[in-house]
């Protein structure tokens, strides 16, 4: 990969005399890392048997913290979905046992969406697979280099803090 980026930069700096080779090299390497991570996420989804939208619902519930439950309307708002779109997505997750919808004993109109043990397991398997690939990507770097990279990326991408 290193050679291909260097060849890319060499070609384009020869063809475009105004091109800054260092900027081009950094941008190409960032784009390559992004593609690697995107592919890793796709493979993790295949391995976990989850669709992206299913994972996002599990992620949103997990992000809430214990007891990993909320109302459908709050879940829809958190995900930027309409209540109807969310409802259509919850049914398959409930059928597969990844979430449960329960009614409030005091008010049957109130529903709670809760992550089940199976949902926790599916979420964990997916995240562990992603984390393995992320760790592999960064493994050539020492701890100090990873800390430096993190600091530089924070400076470069302040919205990602």
Residue frames as qw, qx, qy, qz and C-alpha x, y, z in Angstrom:
[[0.000, 0.887, 0.461, 0.000, 0.00, 0.00, 0.00],
 [0.345, -0.739, 0.085, 0.573, 2.80, 2.39, 0.92],
 [0.374, -0.129, 0.576, 0.715, 4.30, 2.13, -2.55],
 [0.183, 0.591, 0.686, 0.384, 0.99, 2.71, -4.29],
 [0.135, -0.927, -0.277, 0.214, 0.36, 5.93, -2.36],
 [0.373, -0.596, 0.311, 0.639, 3.87, 7.11, -3.09],
 [0.337, 0.155, 0.686, 0.626, 3.42, 6.29, -6.80],
 [0.065, 0.806, 0.578, 0.110, 0.07, 8.13, -6.78],
 [0.231, -0.886, -0.055, 0.397, 1.64, 11.21, -5.22],
 [0.418, -0.345, 0.502, 0.674, 4.63, 11.08, -7.57],
 [0.301, 0.426, 0.704, 0.481, 2.36, 10.82, -10.62],
 [0.002, 0.878, 0.468, 0.101, 0.10, 13.69, -9.64],
 [0.309, -0.812, 0.072, 0.490, 2.83, 16.02, -8.48],
 [0.398, -0.120, 0.589, 0.693, 4.51, 15.45, -11.85],
 [0.156, 0.541, 0.698, 0.443, 1.22, 16.09, -13.70],
 [0.187, -0.902, -0.310, -0.235, 0.03, 18.98, -11.50],
 [0.525, 0.309, -0.338, 0.717, 2.96, 21.20, -10.61],
 [0.262, -0.550, 0.146, -0.780, 0.83, 23.18, -8.14],
 [0.838, -0.375, -0.336, -0.209, -0.10, 20.07, -6.07],
 [0.255, -0.679, 0.591, -0.354, 1.41, 19.89, -2.59],
 [0.619, 0.154, -0.767, -0.065, 2.75, 16.32, -2.33],
 [0.076, 0.061, -0.804, 0.587, 2.57, 16.19, 1.46],
 [0.520, 0.120, 0.270, -0.802, -1.08, 17.26, 1.53],
 [0.734, 0.218, -0.443, -0.467, -1.91, 14.75, -1.21],
 [0.438, 0.174, -0.862, 0.186, -0.10, 11.94, 0.63],
 [0.150, 0.010, 0.691, -0.707, -1.92, 12.68, 3.90],
 [0.622, 0.187, 0.072, -0.757, -5.34, 12.93, 2.24],
 [0.692, 0.221, -0.619, -0.299, -4.84, 9.71, 0.25],
 [0.296, 0.106, -0.879, 0.359, -3.72, 7.86, 3.39],
 [0.336, 0.082, 0.520, -0.781, -6.71, 9.19, 5.36],
 [0.708, 0.223, -0.201, -0.639, -9.04, 8.12, 2.54],
 [0.571, 0.210, -0.792, -0.047, -7.41, 4.67, 2.47],
 [0.032, 0.030, -0.816, 0.576, -7.85, 4.31, 6.24],
 [0.525, 0.151, 0.238, -0.803, -11.49, 5.36, 5.88],
 [0.724, 0.226, -0.479, -0.442, -12.08, 2.73, 3.17],
 [0.374, 0.166, -0.880, 0.240, -10.38, 0.09, 5.33],
 [0.171, 0.053, 0.680, -0.711, -12.60, 0.93, 8.30],
 [0.641, 0.199, -0.033, -0.741, -15.75, 0.98, 6.16],
 [0.669, 0.206, -0.679, -0.221, -14.91, -2.45, 4.76],
 [0.177, 0.111, -0.856, 0.473, -14.19, -3.68, 8.27],
 [0.420, 0.099, 0.436, -0.790, -17.62, -2.51, 9.42],
 [0.730, 0.223, -0.311, -0.566, -19.31, -4.22, 6.49],
 [0.551, 0.190, -0.811, 0.050, -17.47, -7.47, 7.23],
 [0.045, -0.049, 0.756, -0.651, -18.33, -7.21, 10.93],
 [0.608, 0.132, 0.148, -0.769, -22.00, -6.80, 10.01],
 [0.737, 0.213, -0.555, -0.322, -21.88, -9.88, 7.80],
 [0.380, 0.180, -0.844, 0.332, -20.12, -11.82, 10.56],
 [0.182, 0.039, 0.648, -0.739, -22.63, -10.75, 13.19],
 [0.053, 0.423, 0.879, 0.214, -25.60, -11.38, 10.92],
 [0.028, 0.709, 0.417, -0.568, -26.90, -7.87, 11.52],
 [0.366, 0.705, 0.344, 0.500, -28.05, -5.32, 9.00],
 [0.288, 0.241, -0.195, 0.906, -26.73, -1.79, 9.50],
 [0.396, -0.500, -0.113, -0.762, -30.13, -0.46, 10.58],
 [0.823, -0.421, -0.378, -0.050, -30.47, -3.29, 13.12],
 [0.656, -0.040, -0.334, 0.675, -27.05, -2.53, 14.54],
 [0.049, 0.396, -0.056, 0.915, -27.92, 1.17, 14.79],
 [0.625, -0.556, -0.219, -0.503, -30.99, 0.40, 16.88],
 [0.856, -0.310, -0.327, 0.255, -29.01, -1.90, 19.17],
 [0.494, 0.189, -0.197, 0.826, -26.28, 0.74, 19.40],
 [0.204, -0.536, -0.047, -0.818, -28.74, 3.46, 20.30],
 [0.775, -0.531, -0.237, -0.247, -30.30, 1.33, 23.04],
 [0.823, -0.142, -0.281, 0.472, -26.88, 0.32, 24.37],
 [0.305, 0.399, -0.116, 0.857, -25.71, 3.93, 24.37],
 [0.448, -0.680, -0.174, -0.554, -28.54, 4.79, 26.77],
 [0.027, 0.365, -0.768, 0.525, -26.88, 2.76, 29.52],
 [0.162, -0.251, -0.939, 0.167, -28.66, 0.42, 31.93],
 [0.678, 0.027, 0.721, -0.140, -31.41, -0.70, 31.72],
 [0.116, -0.141, 0.727, 0.662, -30.94, -0.20, 27.93],
 [0.099, 0.579, 0.805, 0.085, -34.59, 0.69, 27.44],
 [0.062, 0.243, 0.046, -0.967, -36.66, 3.66, 26.35],
 [0.548, 0.544, 0.455, -0.444, -39.96, 4.58, 24.79],
 [0.630, 0.393, 0.528, 0.413, -40.38, 4.12, 21.03],
 [0.207, 0.952, 0.174, 0.143, -40.85, 7.86, 20.57],
 [0.344, -0.853, 0.341, 0.194, -37.61, 8.69, 22.38],
 [0.685, -0.133, 0.603, 0.385, -35.80, 5.99, 20.40],
 [0.520, 0.673, 0.433, 0.298, -37.19, 7.37, 17.13],
 [0.005, -0.999, 0.039, -0.009, -36.09, 10.89, 18.08],
 [0.538, -0.643, 0.468, 0.279, -32.61, 9.69, 19.05],
 [0.618, 0.033, 0.661, 0.424, -32.25, 7.97, 15.68],
 [0.137, 0.395, -0.266, -0.868, -33.81, 10.73, 13.58],
 [0.064, -0.186, -0.903, -0.383, -36.64, 8.46, 12.42],
 [0.539, -0.270, -0.130, -0.787, -40.38, 8.88, 12.27],
 [0.569, -0.202, 0.656, -0.454, -42.35, 6.75, 14.71],
 [0.886, 0.324, 0.086, -0.319, -43.77, 4.75, 11.79],
 [0.597, 0.599, -0.530, 0.065, -40.33, 4.04, 10.33],
 [0.110, -0.461, 0.785, -0.398, -39.05, 2.94, 13.72],
 [0.752, -0.029, 0.449, -0.482, -42.07, 0.75, 14.38],
 [0.871, 0.423, -0.171, -0.185, -41.51, -1.09, 11.10],
 [0.432, 0.573, -0.651, 0.247, -37.89, -1.71, 12.10],
 [0.370, -0.418, 0.661, -0.501, -38.65, -2.89, 15.61],
 [0.905, 0.037, 0.103, -0.411, -40.89, -5.79, 14.56],
 [0.841, 0.348, -0.407, 0.078, -38.11, -7.87, 12.92],
 [0.175, 0.503, -0.660, 0.531, -35.76, -7.19, 15.84],
 [0.606, -0.262, 0.452, -0.600, -38.42, -8.29, 18.28],
 [0.945, 0.164, -0.092, -0.267, -39.15, -11.43, 16.23],
 [0.712, 0.406, -0.505, 0.272, -35.46, -12.34, 16.26],
 [0.754, -0.536, -0.326, 0.193, -35.29, -11.80, 20.03],
 [0.526, 0.242, -0.173, 0.797, -32.84, -8.89, 19.96],
 [0.146, -0.210, 0.239, -0.937, -35.26, -6.45, 21.57],
 [0.127, -0.480, -0.861, 0.107, -38.46, -6.74, 23.56],
 [0.209, -0.386, -0.102, -0.893, -41.39, -4.36, 23.67],
 [0.264, -0.355, -0.830, 0.340, -43.20, -4.37, 26.96],
 [0.228, -0.698, -0.332, -0.593, -46.26, -2.49, 28.17],
 [0.049, -0.325, 0.519, -0.789, -46.31, -0.50, 31.36],
 [0.223, -0.331, -0.906, 0.140, -48.39, -2.38, 33.93],
 [0.015, 0.498, 0.459, -0.736, -49.94, 0.88, 35.13],
 [0.425, 0.665, 0.003, -0.614, -50.73, 2.24, 31.66],
 [0.763, 0.160, 0.595, 0.197, -51.00, -0.29, 28.81],
 [0.495, 0.863, 0.100, 0.027, -50.67, 2.51, 26.27],
 [0.095, -0.868, 0.483, 0.066, -47.06, 3.09, 27.37],
 [0.969, 0.201, -0.058, 0.128, -44.54, 0.86, 25.64],
 [0.329, -0.792, 0.478, 0.190, -40.89, 0.35, 26.43],
 [0.828, 0.478, -0.289, 0.052, -38.29, -0.96, 23.95],
 [0.580, -0.682, 0.445, -0.015, -35.59, -2.95, 25.72],
 [0.421, 0.555, -0.714, -0.073, -32.40, -4.63, 24.61],
 [0.954, -0.236, -0.016, -0.183, -32.57, -8.37, 25.39],
 [0.647, -0.513, 0.517, 0.225, -29.69, -10.64, 26.40],
 [0.737, 0.321, 0.480, 0.352, -29.55, -11.82, 22.77],
 [0.287, 0.928, 0.106, 0.213, -29.44, -8.20, 21.65],
 [0.380, -0.846, 0.362, 0.095, -26.57, -7.51, 24.05],
 [0.753, -0.184, 0.558, 0.296, -24.72, -10.53, 22.66],
 [0.623, 0.608, 0.373, 0.321, -25.25, -9.54, 19.03],
 [0.047, 0.990, -0.077, 0.110, -24.10, -5.99, 19.76],
 [0.538, -0.691, 0.457, 0.155, -20.98, -7.21, 21.61],
 [0.788, 0.086, 0.511, 0.332, -20.01, -9.67, 18.86],
 [0.483, 0.792, 0.224, 0.299, -20.26, -6.96, 16.23],
 [0.116, -0.969, 0.196, -0.091, -18.33, -4.36, 18.21],
 [0.690, -0.492, 0.482, 0.222, -15.59, -6.85, 19.10],
 [0.749, 0.339, 0.425, 0.379, -15.14, -7.73, 15.42],
 [0.269, 0.918, 0.065, 0.283, -14.88, -4.04, 14.50],
 [0.401, -0.868, 0.294, 0.003, -12.49, -3.41, 17.37],
 [0.827, -0.168, 0.420, 0.334, -10.20, -6.25, 16.25],
 [0.610, 0.568, 0.294, 0.468, -9.83, -4.66, 12.81],
 [0.030, -0.969, 0.036, -0.243, -9.34, -1.18, 14.28],
 [0.642, -0.667, 0.353, 0.137, -6.68, -2.53, 16.62],
 [0.809, 0.122, 0.399, 0.414, -4.99, -4.30, 13.70],
 [0.396, 0.829, 0.155, 0.364, -4.97, -1.07, 11.69],
 [0.160, -0.929, 0.217, -0.252, -3.23, 0.81, 14.50],
 [0.923, -0.343, 0.071, 0.159, -0.94, -2.04, 15.61],
 [0.717, 0.370, -0.080, 0.585, 2.17, -0.75, 13.77],
 [0.012, -0.761, 0.137, -0.634, 2.05, 2.36, 15.99],
 [0.363, -0.036, -0.704, 0.609, 3.47, 2.57, 19.49],
 [0.211, -0.725, -0.606, 0.250, 1.27, 3.87, 22.29],
 [0.202, -0.567, -0.005, 0.799, 3.00, 7.25, 22.07],
 [0.042, -0.025, 0.598, 0.800, 2.42, 7.37, 18.30],
 [0.142, -0.557, -0.786, -0.229, -1.27, 6.52, 18.74],
 [0.230, -0.730, -0.405, 0.501, -1.58, 9.29, 21.32],
 [0.152, -0.385, 0.271, 0.869, 0.12, 11.72, 18.93],
 [0.027, -0.231, -0.752, -0.617, -2.15, 10.64, 16.07],
 [0.178, -0.686, -0.701, 0.086, -5.20, 11.10, 18.30],
 [0.208, -0.662, -0.163, 0.701, -4.03, 14.59, 19.29],
 [0.092, -0.209, 0.482, 0.846, -3.38, 15.56, 15.67],
 [0.084, -0.398, -0.806, -0.431, -6.73, 14.21, 14.47],
 [0.177, -0.724, -0.561, 0.360, -8.50, 16.12, 17.26],
 [0.138, -0.552, 0.101, 0.816, -6.81, 19.27, 16.02],
 [0.013, -0.045, 0.688, 0.724, -7.61, 18.48, 12.38],
 [0.354, -0.386, -0.713, -0.466, -11.20, 17.33, 12.98],
 [0.091, -0.153, 0.532, -0.828, -12.52, 19.32, 15.95],
 [0.683, -0.106, -0.084, -0.718, -16.14, 18.22, 15.31],
 [0.807, 0.014, -0.585, -0.082, -15.10, 14.61, 15.94],
 [0.038, 0.417, -0.671, 0.612, -14.07, 15.27, 19.56]]
